[in-house]
Amino acid sequence: MQSPLFGSVAADKVAYRMTGSDEAVTFGELEARSNQAAHLFRASGLKPGDHVALLLENHPRYFEIIWGAQRSGLIYTAFSWRLSASEAAYIVNDSGAKLLIASASVPVSSELPAMLANSPRLFMVGGASGPYVSWEQAVAEQLAMRIVDECPGSSMLYSSGTTGRPKGVRSELRNDPINAVSPMMRHFDQFTGFHRDMIYLSPAPLYHAAPLRWCMHVMALGGTCLVMEHFDEREFLRIIERERVTHSQVVPTMFVRMLKLPLTERRTVDVSSLQCVVHGAAPCPVKVKDEMIAWWGPILFEYYAATEGVGATTITSREWLAHRGSVGRSVGAPIHIVGEDGQ
């Protein structure tokens, strides 16, 4: 029987694997567990359009929860486990979350309940303490079949808060298939060459927009994600060589850290399996990008965008080599440059 999320992908194929613990989740397991999550959301009183919040480190349960919300028509807000208790409480309260899933490994989880205004249902991954109910125990009691009112959800992630409080970026729910690919991702695919047999390495925190959405896109295509619990430049390179990684998505700081490794060490790593590495999130210094292309070849794909999704620019390595320092051509919106006077 085909999965409505993952089509004809073999049930025993690995959907994602944590590179530190080596815990793997197959597409069959992800289908069943996300269905159980969807049933638990409904049993908790959540209906399409309601909000759920996640306070988790990169964890094996992350995508089971996210895909459960996606197929329940929920708006899911993942946010940083590095925030203070008051910062985390602000996001949960501001989002209007009716359910919070926190990790027992996140210190501020214990402080949060007393600071929440909307009395959300509280679940904990990796244990249960205080007002939290064990997520694993509660979800195990649910059916593994699809809910009857399955419909697509959407992420609502928060800005970094550099100009004040973080702001939630909400998109209206659409009447699309639950695994529909966004027009922006479809545009990116023609440059990244994502495909069903890809091995995708994700080194960044999943609460960020790009790691979360790129990983979900890979799984929707039937590819396999390797998720690092924490970024380490040497381990990142070892994983590429050992697992024959084909694709990844990084930020310029990661390039800098890899380039600081001794040249003799870098030369011994086999990165020939790489087909495309996406980078964004911050400006990439010209010298850094030059050195990365010289090392890995013209396989870097850069995009410049915002969580609000109002547009983007894209540029391939070959285009960049002809226009060093450029962030590319606009996609989906006209470029409009103004001065401080608005002109």
N, C-alpha and C positions, 0 to 999 in steps of 0.2 A: 504494500500500500504506500503510495507516494505521500510525502509530507507537504502540507500547504506552505510551509516555510522554506523547505530545502529541496523540493521537487524530487527528482529521481536519484539523488545522491545516496550511495550505499549507506545503510544504517550503521555499519561497523567502521566507516571511515571516521578519522579523528576530526572533529570540528575545531577544537582548540586544545592546547596543552600548556600547562604552566611549566616554564623552563627550570624553575628552581626546585619545586617539589616533584616534578615530572608527572603530576596528576593530569590525566587526559579525559576528555569528555567526547564521546562519539556523537555523530549526528542523530542516531537513534535515541541516545540518552538525552541529548539536548531537546529533541522533539517531545519526549515523554515528560521531562522535568519542567520544561516551560509550560506544558499543558497543566501540570500539577500546580505550578505557580499561578497560572491564570485562574484555576478553580479556587485557589486560596484567596486570591484577590476578590473574586466574586463572593466567597463565603464571608469575607471581611466587610462586605457591604459596598465595595467599590464598583462603580459603573463607568461606562465610557465617558471620557472627559475629566474624570477625577485624577488627582495627582498622587504620585508615590515618590518618596525620596530615598536615596541610597547613600549611606556613609560607610563605604567599604574600601579597603586597600585592593590592589589587584589580586583577586580571589577566585578560586575555581567556581564559586557559585554565581559570580557576577553576571555572566551571560545567560544563565538559566533564568535569573530574575528579570533581566532586561528584555529577553525575548518573551517571557511570560507577560510583561507589561505591554510589549508591542502588539501581542496578539489579543490583548484584552481591551484595546482602545484607551489605554491610560496614558497620561502625560507623566513621563519619568524624569526626575531631576537627580543626576549624579553630581556629587560635589566633593571637594577635597577633604580628606581625613586629616590633613595638616592644619586645618582651621582651629581656632580657639572655640571653646564651647559657645560663647556668645555669638561668634561669627556663624557657626553652624546653625545655632538656633534661629538666627535671623533668616537664613535661607529656608529652613523648614517652615517657619511661620509665614514668610512672605510668599512662598509658593502655594500655600494653602494645602499642603500635603495631608492626606487623610490616613496615610500609612508610612511609617519609617522603618527601613531595614538597616540596622547598624551592625558593625563588626565588633566582636568581643575583643579584638586586637587593637581597636582604636580607643585610646585613653579617654577622649571626651565623651564617648558614648554614655558613660555612667552619669555624667553631669547634665546631659541634654534633657531628659524627661521633665525635670522641674522647671525648665525654661521654655517649654512649648505651650503655645497659646491655644492651639486648635484641638488638643487632646487626640492626636492621631493614634491609630493602632501601632503597637511597637513590637517589632520582631528583631531577634539577634542571630547573626550567623556565627557559628563556632561556640555556641553555649547559650545560656539564658541566665540573666541576673536582674534583680529588682523587678521593675514592671515589664521587662522584655520577655517575650515568649520565644522559645527556640524555633527558628525558621526551619531548620532541617526536620525537626519532629512534626511541625505543623504541616509542612508541604508533603511529607511522606504519607500522610493520611488522605491525600487527595487523589482523585482519578487521574489517570495518565492520558485520557482521551480529550479531544478538543471541547471547549466550552461551546454552547449552542449559539451564543451571540458574539462569536468572534468578529473582531473588527480592528483596524489598524490604529496603533497608538503613535506617540511622537515624543521626542526628547524636548525638554525645556531646560537648557543649561544656562548658567549664570556667567555674566561678564566678570572680568578680574577685579573690578571695583577700583580701578586707578583714578576715577573721577568721582569718588564717593562710595556709596554702598553698591555692592554687586547688583546687577539688574538681570532679571530673568528674561530670556529671549524665547518667547512663545510663538509657535506656528499653529495655525488652525488645523484641526484634524481634517484629513481628506478621506473621501470614500474610495481609496485605492486598495489593491491587494495588500495583505499584511506584510509582504516582503517586497513591496514596490521599491524600485531604485529611483532615487531623486534625479531630476534632469541634470543637476550639476555633476553627480557621480557618473552618469552616462557620458557626459562630455569628457570627464577626466579619463574614463576607461580607454578612449581612443589613443591616449598618450601613455598610460601606465601599462596597458596590455594585461590587465587582470584577467584571470581565467580559472576554470574549475580545478586545474591540477596545480595551482600555485601553492607555495609554502611562504606564508607571510609572517614576518617577525615584527612584533609590536613591543617596543622597549619603554613606552611612556605610561604615565598614570591614566587609567581608563576613565577617570572623571573628566578629563579634557575632551573637548568636542571631537578633535581629529582622531585620536586613538579609538575612541568609542565607535564613531561612525565608520571609520575605515575597516575596523574589525567586523562590524556587523555586515558591511558590504561584502567583505571576503566570504563570510559564512553564507550569505544569501546566494552567492555565486557557486558555492560548493567547495571553496578552497579551505585550506587548513591554516589556523592562526597559532603561532607560538607566542605566548604572552610572558614577558619578563616581569617578575615581581618588582624588581628594581633595576635601573640601568647601570651597567658596568661595561666600560668600553672593551676590555679584554674578553669578557664573557660574550658580549654582543658579537664580536668577530669570531670567536670560537663556535658559536651557534650557527653563524652563516656557513662556516666551513663544514661543520659536522652534519647539519641538517639539510644542506644544499638549498638554502633559502633563496627564493626567487624575487621576493618583493619585501619592502619595508617602508616605514614612514618615520622620519626623525625630525629633530630640530637642530639648528646650526650649532648649538652648544655641544651636542653629541659629536658632530664633525670635529670640533676643536679638540675635544678630549681624545678622540681617536688619533688625530694628527700629532698629539703630544707624545704618543708612544714612540719608542725608538724605531728608527727607520728599518733596522735589521729585523725587528719583531714584526713590523707591518708587512714586510716583503715575504715573510714565511707563511702568511695567512692566505688561503685559497678563497677568493671571493668571486671566482669565475661563474658561479651559478646565478649571481644577481642579474636580473633582467631590468628592474626599475626600482629606484629608491626615491620616494616622495619626500620633499622637505618644505617646511613653511613655519608659521607661528612667529617668526622673527626675521629681521634682515640677515642675510648671510654675507659676511665680508667677502669681497672679490678674491682676495688671496686664498681664503679658506676654500671657496668653491673651486677655484683653479686647481688647487692641490688635490681636492677630492676627485675631480674629473680625471686628473692625471693618474690617480691611483686606481679608481674603479671603472674608468671609461665614461663615455657620454651617456650615462644611464640615469642621471639625476633629473627629476621633474619637480619644478618649483611652482607653488601656487601661493597667492596672496589673497587673503579673504578675511571675513569676520564671522563671529558666531551668529550674527543677525541674518546671514545668508543673503545679503542684498546684492551681491555680485562678487566677482573674483577676477584675478589675472592669472595667466598660466604661461610657463615658458619651458621649453625643452633644453637639454644641454647644448645641442647644436645651435639653437637660436641664441642661447646665452653666450656661447663662445664668439658669436658674431656681434653681440651687443652686451659686453661684460658690464655687470651691475644692474641690468634691467630686470624687472620682475614680470615682463611679458605684456601680452595683449589682454584687453578686457574681455570678460565673458559675462554675458547676461545683463550688463548695465553700462551706460556711457560713462566715460571718465569726466569728472567735473572738478577742476582745481580752483580753489579760491584763496585769497589772502585773508589777513586778519580783519580787513574791512568788509569782507563778504564779496568782494569783486574778483 
